[in-house]
Structures are given as C-alpha cells and as structure tokens.
Amino acid sequence: MCAKVYAYSESLDVAKAVGALVIKSQNKALESGSTFKIALSGGSLGKVLQKALVADKDLASQVKWDKWEVYFSDERIVPFASEDSNYGLFKNLVLDTLPENSPKPKVYTIDEDLVTGKGGQLEGADASKDQEIAARYQKSLPSDAKLDLILLGCGPDGHTCSLFPGHKLLQERTELISYISDSPKQPPRRITFTFPVLEKADSIAFVAEGAGKAPILKEIFGDKNSQLPSKLVNDITTGVAVSWFVDHSAIEGVEGISVSKY
Ligand SMILES: O=C(O)[C@H](O)[C@@H](O)[C@H](O)[C@H](O)COP(=O)(O)O
C-alpha cells in the first residue's frame, strides 16, 4: 500500500489535519469497540497535539478522552519530570492543559519506580532493569497488540520510534517492546515499539515539518532501496494505512509523491 502525503503551507493547518485524522480514527474505533487505542511519540508531536486537541475548540469538543487509551511508541528511560520524557511532554502540553472538568484518558507509562532509585534520582545504565521496563510495558499493551492509530515523528536521520538506521532492533520479530541502551540520539536508554506492533496497527501517521526534513524525505520517498526505518514503515505490507502530514518546506524537492489535503 502506498503512503499518502497530506501537505499544507501553515503549521496550524498541519496540526488541524492531524486532529481531523485522530477524530476520524477515534470514531471508527468506537463504532466497533469501547476504547480508542492510540500511541504517541515525542519531539514536536506534543505541540501539534496541543494545537489540535486542546486549542482548536471544534476538534477539542469531539475528543472523547474517557474512551482513550494512550501508549507511547517509544519512551526514554528517564524520570517523568525530565524534559526528555515523552510522557512528561504529553502531560505538560496536553493533559495539564485540559479544562479542569474534562475527562482524562487512561495513559500507559513506563514504570517510573524502575527508572529512578531512592530519592527519585536516575539510576545508572542497567540492562537487566531496562529489559524489565520493556517487558512490563509490553504487558500493558492490548492483548492483541493492535493500536487504532500510531502517531510518529521522523528524525533527520530517518529514525522513527527509537528504531535507528542500521540498528539490530529493525530485525526484532519476537519482542513487541524492546529496550535500547545505545541510542545514537540522547538519551541513550530507551524502550521502543518494534515492527510487529507497527504492522498490526489499523493506521500510522507521520508528522514532519520544516526544511530540515527535506533531505531525508527525499531518500524515504525517492530511493526504493532505502532501508531507513521510516521508509520501512512506509513499506509495511500488512494492510496498515500509512500517511504523512507535512508542511511544504519538508517536501521541497521531494519527488515521487502525490500530495493531497486531508
Ligand atoms: O525519541 C525520539 O527521538 C523522538 O521521539 C523521535 O522519535 C521523534 O519523533 C523524531 O526525532 C522527530 O522529532 P521532531 O518531530 O521533533 O522532528
């Protein structure tokens, strides 16, 4: 299946389109089930979600937060108060900005007690602990590991989740959640969805903005032999609907795409 690309000149319009996708996906999930299972990433996605699901009153009024189950497609092994925490980002930018009387989603985080030691201090690298953090997070996934929607970013190196170019985790087929101790991007200790989870999702959407993304998007969309993690997500053949929400500067000079509006 070919990835769809939705492009806009303004960042606000990118956010609104992502919001519209989220609502559509939520409503589809709630037609056949009682919950909407969504996975989030870190990076600039937090601000996009804030603009779409909190600040935009029309979209915000359609969010059924009490039906949401929120997961993280990757998480850094840091305390929640750290600026590197993807949960912390979502909490600060979205959860804490919801009106007081708003229902709240159920959010599945890593076990912070395993991250920090006495006094809440971050403990040193400990692979057995990181494995335990990943294993516990895996247990919190839905029993069929099927997410309705996974929202992803794409790093300037083409990484997505905490799946980095050339890393052995790209080949992981047994674990649904793996730990990584040698992330080339700081911080080094993380957990991440693996391809088996991505392949089961109903829908995956990337959000990529800014001229800094153009070189890597040229490779992802222009080089059919590219093995970049984000390109491998585009190539998933299990029937997942993959889409990209971008601004015009991110796709400047990118060939081989047909652009539309969501
Ligand atoms: O841990 C990470 O590296 C981030 O969570 C990562 O997956 C992010 O989504 C991309 O790096 C894109 O980040 P931006 O959207 O900020 O460019």
The ligand as an SDF file (V2000), in Angstrom:
LIG
                    3D

 17 16  0  0  0  0  0  0  0  0999 V2000
   12.9930    9.9060   20.7690 O   0  0  0  0  0  0  0  0  0  0  0  0
   12.9980   10.4930   19.7240 C   0  0  0  0  0  0  0  0  0  0  0  0
   13.9860   10.6290   19.0160 O   0  0  0  0  0  0  0  0  0  0  0  0
   11.7340   11.1080   19.2670 C   0  0  0  0  0  0  0  0  0  0  0  0
   10.6460   10.6680   19.9770 O   0  0  0  0  0  0  0  0  0  0  0  0
   11.5800   10.8300   17.8270 C   0  0  0  0  0  0  0  0  0  0  0  0
   11.0050    9.6110   17.5760 O   0  0  0  0  0  0  0  0  0  0  0  0
   10.9250   11.9870   17.1590 C   0  0  0  0  0  0  0  0  0  0  0  0
    9.6260   11.6800   16.8730 O   0  0  0  0  0  0  0  0  0  0  0  0
   11.7050   12.3230   15.9360 C   0  0  0  0  0  0  0  0  0  0  0  0
   13.0430   12.5430   16.2800 O   0  0  0  0  0  0  0  0  0  0  0  0
   11.1580   13.5440   15.2430 C   0  0  0  0  0  0  0  0  0  0  0  0
   11.2430   14.6160   16.0820 O   0  0  0  0  0  0  0  0  0  0  0  0
   10.6710   16.0360   15.6670 P   0  0  0  0  0  0  0  0  0  0  0  0
    9.2310   15.8140   15.3690 O   0  0  0  0  0  0  0  0  0  0  0  0
   10.8820   16.9060   16.8530 O   0  0  0  0  0  0  0  0  0  0  0  0
   11.4390   16.4520   14.4790 O   0  0  0  0  0  0  0  0  0  0  0  0
  1  2  2  0
  2  3  1  0
  2  4  1  0
  4  5  1  0
  4  6  1  0
  6  7  1  0
  6  8  1  0
  8  9  1  0
  8 10  1  0
 10 11  1  0
 10 12  1  0
 12 13  1  0
 13 14  1  0
 14 15  2  0
 14 16  1  0
 14 17  1  0
M  END
$$$$
